[in-house]
Amino acid sequence: MSKSKAVREIISHGRKVVALERSAIADLEMRFRNEKFAINFSEAVETIYKCKGKIVVTGIGKSGIIAQKIVATFNSTGTYSIFMHSADSLHGDLGVLRKEDVILILSKSGDTSEIKQLIPNFKLLGIKIISIVGNTDSELANLSDIILDASVKEEACPHNLAPTSSTTAALVLGDAIAISLLQKRGFTSENFAFVHPGG
């Protein structure tokens, strides 16, 4: 294979990934035209806004990494939140929870064993559960108080395995929640500067 052909193939693969993930975001945007999704999104924002405790965001694997980014965005835009690793929480980290908290769970399948083991504890405490989930027929979706559909048609991975389009959709949805909250709180550039003293 010539060098120029190899370069063209690399560029083609890169463009295809961007196109597939762009399509996933376009589908997510279209979902806001669905009344049920729009109402669920609004209820999620209102529930977080009215939370008297903290927002506990959890997930495992790639969903856990996206959850950490959402926590960082929440905290830097006026919404008090922490990340709780789904696996570690089974070994003591559930101690951070209080009944006035709200749980935001990220899961592509909605059937991850660690997540399913946690839900009874959340229910026992009476904590409101919001899920960003890729499978609205999953156990997590069925047990959530508010479901946000982050399903995608396909991953950008050629084997449709590595979380790519799905993590992008979840990340964008988290940003949409965070910025909706920022605007609802009237969070200003001065507020932003206060929590970013390093610049």
C-alpha positions as CSV (number, residue, x, y, z in Angstrom):
1,M,0.0,0.0,0.0
2,S,1.4,3.4,-1.0
3,K,1.9,6.1,1.7
4,S,-0.7,8.3,0.0
5,K,-3.3,5.5,0.0
6,A,-2.6,4.8,3.7
7,V,-3.1,8.5,4.6
8,R,-6.4,8.6,2.6
9,E,-7.6,5.5,4.5
10,I,-6.8,7.1,7.9
11,I,-8.5,10.3,6.9
12,S,-11.6,8.3,5.7
13,H,-11.8,6.4,9.0
14,G,-11.5,9.6,11.0
15,R,-14.2,11.3,9.0
16,K,-16.5,8.4,9.3
17,V,-16.2,8.4,13.1
18,V,-17.0,12.1,13.2
19,A,-20.0,11.6,10.9
20,L,-21.4,8.8,13.0
21,E,-21.1,10.7,16.2
22,R,-22.5,13.8,14.6
23,S,-25.5,11.7,13.5
24,A,-26.0,10.4,17.1
25,I,-26.1,14.0,18.4
26,A,-28.5,15.0,15.6
27,D,-30.8,12.1,16.7
28,L,-30.5,13.3,20.3
29,E,-31.5,16.8,19.3
30,M,-34.6,15.4,17.4
31,R,-35.6,13.6,20.5
32,F,-36.4,16.9,22.1
33,R,-39.3,17.1,19.7
34,N,-40.8,14.1,21.3
35,E,-43.1,15.2,24.1
36,K,-42.3,12.4,26.5
37,F,-38.5,12.9,26.2
38,A,-38.9,16.7,26.5
39,I,-41.0,16.4,29.6
40,N,-38.6,13.9,31.1
41,F,-35.7,16.3,30.4
42,S,-37.6,19.2,32.0
43,E,-38.4,17.1,35.1
44,A,-34.8,16.0,35.4
45,V,-33.6,19.6,35.4
46,E,-36.3,20.6,37.9
47,T,-35.6,17.7,40.2
48,I,-31.9,18.5,40.3
49,Y,-32.6,22.3,40.7
50,K,-34.9,21.6,43.7
51,C,-32.5,19.0,45.3
52,K,-31.8,20.0,48.9
53,G,-28.7,17.7,49.1
54,K,-26.2,16.9,46.4
55,I,-26.3,15.3,43.0
56,V,-24.6,11.9,43.1
57,V,-23.5,10.8,39.6
58,T,-22.5,7.2,39.1
59,G,-21.5,4.8,36.3
60,I,-19.0,2.2,35.5
61,G,-16.5,1.8,32.7
62,K,-16.7,4.4,30.0
63,S,-20.0,5.6,31.4
64,G,-18.2,6.2,34.7
65,I,-15.7,8.4,32.9
66,I,-18.4,10.5,31.3
67,A,-20.1,10.7,34.7
68,Q,-17.0,12.3,36.1
69,K,-16.9,14.9,33.4
70,I,-20.6,15.7,34.1
71,V,-19.8,16.1,37.8
72,A,-16.9,18.5,36.8
73,T,-19.3,20.6,34.7
74,F,-22.0,20.6,37.3
75,N,-19.6,21.8,40.0
76,S,-18.1,24.5,37.8
77,T,-21.6,25.9,36.9
78,G,-23.3,26.0,40.2
79,T,-24.7,22.5,40.8
80,Y,-23.2,20.7,43.8
81,S,-22.3,17.2,42.8
82,I,-20.0,14.2,43.5
83,F,-18.9,11.2,41.5
84,M,-19.6,7.8,43.1
85,H,-18.0,4.8,41.3
86,S,-20.6,2.1,41.0
87,A,-18.2,-0.7,41.9
88,D,-16.6,1.1,44.9
89,S,-20.0,2.0,46.2
90,L,-20.7,-1.7,46.8
91,H,-17.8,-1.7,49.2
92,G,-18.6,1.3,51.5
93,D,-18.9,4.3,49.4
94,L,-22.7,4.3,49.7
95,G,-22.0,6.1,53.0
96,V,-21.9,9.4,51.1
97,L,-25.6,9.1,50.4
98,R,-28.3,11.1,52.2
99,K,-32.1,10.8,51.6
100,E,-32.2,14.4,50.3
101,D,-29.7,13.6,47.5
102,V,-30.6,12.9,43.9
103,I,-28.9,10.1,41.9
104,L,-28.0,10.4,38.3
105,I,-27.0,7.1,36.8
106,L,-25.3,6.6,33.4
107,S,-25.4,3.2,31.7
108,K,-25.5,2.2,28.1
109,S,-27.1,-1.2,28.7
110,G,-29.0,-0.3,31.8
111,D,-28.4,-3.9,32.9
112,T,-24.9,-3.7,34.4
113,S,-24.7,-5.9,37.5
114,E,-23.0,-3.3,39.7
115,I,-25.8,-0.8,38.9
116,K,-28.5,-3.3,39.5
117,Q,-27.1,-4.2,42.9
118,L,-27.2,-0.5,43.9
119,I,-30.8,0.4,43.0
120,P,-32.4,-1.4,46.0
121,N,-30.2,0.7,48.4
122,F,-31.3,3.9,46.5
123,K,-34.9,2.9,46.8
124,L,-34.5,2.1,50.5
125,L,-33.3,5.6,51.2
126,G,-36.1,7.0,49.0
127,I,-33.6,8.8,46.7
128,K,-34.9,10.0,43.4
129,I,-33.2,8.2,40.5
130,I,-32.6,9.9,37.1
131,S,-31.0,7.7,34.5
132,I,-29.2,8.5,31.2
133,V,-29.6,5.1,29.6
134,G,-29.0,3.6,26.2
135,N,-31.7,1.0,26.6
136,T,-35.1,2.2,27.7
137,D,-36.3,-1.4,28.1
138,S,-33.6,-2.2,30.7
139,E,-34.0,-2.9,34.4
140,L,-32.4,0.5,35.2
141,A,-34.9,2.3,33.0
142,N,-37.8,0.4,34.6
143,L,-36.7,1.3,38.1
144,S,-35.8,5.0,37.5
145,D,-38.0,7.9,38.4
146,I,-37.0,9.8,35.3
147,I,-35.5,8.2,32.2
148,L,-33.4,10.1,29.6
149,D,-33.1,8.1,26.4
150,A,-29.4,8.3,25.2
151,S,-29.7,5.4,22.8
152,V,-27.8,5.4,19.5
153,K,-28.2,3.6,16.2
154,E,-24.6,2.4,16.1
155,E,-21.2,3.0,17.7
156,A,-18.5,4.6,15.6
157,C,-16.4,1.4,16.4
158,P,-16.5,-0.7,13.2
159,H,-17.4,-3.7,15.4
160,N,-20.2,-1.7,17.0
161,L,-18.6,-2.5,20.4
162,A,-16.4,0.2,21.8
163,P,-18.5,3.0,23.4
164,T,-18.1,6.0,21.1
165,S,-21.4,7.4,19.8
166,S,-23.1,6.3,23.0
167,T,-20.6,8.1,25.3
168,T,-20.8,11.2,23.1
169,A,-24.6,11.2,23.4
170,A,-24.5,10.8,27.1
171,L,-21.9,13.6,27.4
172,V,-23.9,16.0,25.4
173,L,-27.1,15.2,27.4
174,G,-25.1,15.9,30.6
175,D,-24.0,19.2,29.2
176,A,-27.6,20.1,28.2
177,I,-28.7,19.4,31.8
178,A,-25.8,21.4,33.3
179,I,-26.3,24.5,31.1
180,S,-30.1,24.4,31.6
181,L,-29.4,24.5,35.3
182,L,-26.9,27.3,34.9
183,Q,-29.5,29.4,33.1
184,K,-32.2,28.5,35.6
185,R,-30.0,29.5,38.5
186,G,-28.9,32.8,36.8
187,F,-25.3,31.6,37.2
188,T,-23.2,34.6,36.0
189,S,-19.8,35.0,34.5
190,E,-18.8,36.4,37.9
191,N,-20.0,33.2,39.6
192,F,-18.0,31.3,37.1
193,A,-14.9,33.3,37.8
194,F,-15.3,32.7,41.5
195,V,-15.1,28.9,41.1
196,H,-12.2,29.2,38.6
197,P,-9.7,31.3,40.5
198,G,-6.9,29.7,38.5
199,G,-8.2,31.3,35.3
